[in-house]
Amino acid sequence: MEAKELMETDQYLAFKLEDEIFAFDISKVREVLEFDTVTKVPQTPEMMKGVINLRGSVVPVIDMRIKFGMGATEKTVNTVIIIIEIDLDGESTMIGALVDSVNEVMDLDTEHIEPPPNIGTQLNTEFIKGMGKQNGEFIIILDIEQIFSSAELELVQQVSEQATSEAVT
């Protein structure tokens, strides 16, 4: 192994959901927005808060607390939408992730990241890239590409397309 590989550091955007700290790979994060107005789209799953207009593009917003079974996000001064980019069938798609607050951009050495815990077959941990540790706290590093099922992503894309076509007409 080369010395460069041994000292490999990755950057992550850390955020909170309830009392837990999660993180996205910074290369997938496009921007962080204050939580303002979200336009609700009828007949969508509860986790889908609606859509926002991001410089002329319709971006669906997903409540990450609902996605992870933690109940709805309460709007506070710290509540933000993290705009992330995911790959959907070879096409780049933007999604807004509604979270309680953003902590920081952090550097984590790969040596401080453990593989996801093996919890058995009852729980799906495929969306966990690893478990980091910093300042005595665990950070759940999420694999953005694995958080949403293909059916959820298709629905997000349909809602986005529907909202875009309605905005045009």
Buried (B, 14 or more C-beta within 10 A) or exposed (E): EEEEEEEEEBEBBBBBBEEBBBBBBBEBBBEBBEBEEBEEBEEBEEBBBBBBEBEEEBBBBBBBBBBBEBEEBEEEEEBBBBBBBBEBEEEEBBBBBBBBEBBEEBEBEEEBBEEBEEEEEEEEBEBBBBBBEBEEEEBBBBBBBBBBEEEBBEBBBEBBEBBBEEEEE
